[in-house]
Each structure stands twice: as C-alpha cells, then as structure tokens.
C-alpha cells in the first residue's frame, strides 16, 4: 500500500475519521489524500467564477480540517473534484493509484437506524477500491485478531488480498476464516482460494440464512478487532445492490470493517 484516500463530506466526526487515517498511515508509512467533491447547479452556471469559488472554499475547508489533526509527519495532500463524489474517487484513483479508502459509515443526514448512509453506501457499491469502514469513536490501534467472513471461497486474483496480507504481516495478526454456507450454495463455493488459506489460523464452516447472521453467531467467540468481507453483488453487502444504504438490522458491528474488492485488477 502507498496511498490512502479519505473522502470528506458532511460527516459530524470528520476529524476523528481523518485522525484514524493519519494514525493508520503513520503505522504503515503511507500518504494520505483528503478529498471533497462539489457540484455547480445549472442556476449557478451564469456565474462564471462560481466553480473557482467553490473549489477555493473546499480547499480552505480541507485545510482547516487537516490543521485540527495530529499529522504525525504523515504527508497529507488535498484533492477537490467538480462533480459526484464517486466519479471523483475513480478519477483520483486513475491519476494516483489509491490502495485504501478510509471512511465513516454515515453522515449526519441519515437516520440513527442506518449503518451505512447514502454516500458511504455509494462509495462501497460503486468503486473497486478496498475500503476500511471506521465506526464513530474508534481510535486506531494495531489489529491482532481478524475475522474474514465469506459465502464463497472463490477468488480470481491473489492481489485482492493485498491489504489483508499487509495488515496481517505488519501486526502479526491472527486471521480466522468463517465460511458461511447460505441457501443455494454450490460445491465450488466451498473451495477456498489457496492464498486465503495461507493466511488462515483457523477455518470455521457454518450454515446460516445470510453471511451477516453467520458472523453474529461467531462474533463473541472469535472476538475480532477487525472484520474483513468481500465486495460482491451476491456477497456480504448484497442489499447495497438494491439501494445505497444498509440498516443496522441488516448489518452492524462495533469494530472497523475491511471491504476487499473481488474485481480490481
């Protein structure tokens, strides 16, 4: 990993999220890119300099946020994008190569019964960049016990596991695998990728209606400080492909969640 991206929206705990990202970056010797996206409405189009004003205002806001965190000698860069935030993330990834997005699960515009708000949900759903979802109030500390949960052990590329492998090596973490057999599973789903098995301390196989319920069944006994899941249309966050939010009744854990992409080349 080299570059972390922190999308800044209307998060009430934006300083917490950025501080977490900086602490993570300091531990792994990474660069941090802080970004915000802005839109210019059609009505505002008659003002020729409105885009420049919004870009300048956004940069000043980001500078203020950055000044309020302990940088720990981490290189923190600013990026603004005119347009939709997901498009901006994809463009920055194309230019710089983003290895990890660190974000808060929700903004202050969503109801308390939501785990993933609309913006965070769109980012998880529409990008292929690994993401670390950090709940409010969580401070960075080395991960020692990682639970990796999935309903299919099929992975086409070893590099999908790169962030998980780096975290395991850096922190000498124990990685427990949880294969959840859900209705309609196939024999192929039970064939676990060899690179994933190489990371494994212990493999547990369970049968539940959903992967989340499988995690909840074993959460207390495993006591993980990081949950790792895969981004698939029929995977852990399957409900995201029906909408852009995830309610707490569908999923909620009090620890960071690492979401790995199965599509990124």
Rosetta blueprint (number, residue, H / E / L):
1 X L
2 X L
3 X E
4 X E
5 X E
6 X E
7 X E
8 X L
9 X L
10 X L
11 X L
12 X L
13 X L
14 X H
15 X H
16 X H
17 X H
18 X H
19 X H
20 X H
21 X H
22 X H
23 X H
24 X H
25 X H
26 X H
27 X H
28 X H
29 X L
30 X L
31 X E
32 X E
33 X E
34 X E
35 X E
36 X E
37 X E
38 X E
39 X L
40 X L
41 X L
42 X L
43 X H
44 X H
45 X H
46 X H
47 X L
48 X L
49 X L
50 X H
51 X H
52 X H
53 X H
54 X H
55 X H
56 X H
57 X H
58 X H
59 X H
60 X H
61 X H
62 X H
63 X H
64 X H
65 X H
66 X H
67 X H
68 X L
69 X L
70 X L
71 X L
72 X L
73 X L
74 X L
75 X L
76 X E
77 X E
78 X E
79 X E
80 X E
81 X E
82 X E
83 X L
84 X L
85 X H
86 X H
87 X H
88 X H
89 X H
90 X H
91 X H
92 X H
93 X H
94 X H
95 X H
96 X H
97 X L
98 X L
99 X L
100 X E
101 X E
102 X E
103 X E
104 X L
105 X L
106 X L
107 X L
108 X L
109 X L
110 X L
111 X L
112 X L
113 X L
114 X E
115 X E
116 X E
117 X L
118 X H
119 X H
120 X H
121 X H
122 X H
123 X H
124 X H
125 X H
126 X H
127 X L
128 X L
129 X L
130 X L
131 X E
132 X E
133 X E
134 X L
135 X L
136 X L
137 X L
138 X L
139 X L
140 X L
141 X L
142 X L
143 X L
144 X L
145 X E
146 X E
147 X E
148 X E
149 X E
150 X E
151 X L
152 X L
153 X L
154 X L
155 X L
156 X L
157 X L
158 X H
159 X H
160 X H
161 X H
162 X H
163 X H
164 X H
165 X H
166 X H
167 X H
168 X H
169 X H
170 X H
171 X H
172 X L
173 X L
174 X E
175 X E
176 X E
177 X E
178 X E
179 X E
180 X E
181 X E
182 X L
183 X L
184 X L
185 X L
186 X L
187 X L
188 X H
189 X H
190 X H
191 X L
192 X L
193 X L
194 X H
195 X H
196 X H
197 X H
198 X H
199 X H
200 X L
201 X L
202 X E
203 X E
204 X E
205 X E
206 X E
207 X E
208 X L
209 X L
210 X L
211 X H
212 X H
213 X H
214 X H
215 X H
216 X H
217 X H
218 X H
219 X H
220 X H
221 X H
222 X H
223 X L
224 X L
225 X L
226 X E
227 X E
228 X E
229 X E
230 X E
231 X E
232 X L
233 X L
234 X L
235 X L
236 X L
237 X L
238 X H
239 X H
240 X H
241 X H
242 X L
243 X L
244 X L
245 X L
246 X E
247 X E
248 X L
249 X L
250 X L
251 X L
252 X L
253 X L
254 X L
255 X L
256 X E
257 X E
258 X E
259 X E
260 X E
261 X E
262 X L
263 X L
264 X L
265 X L
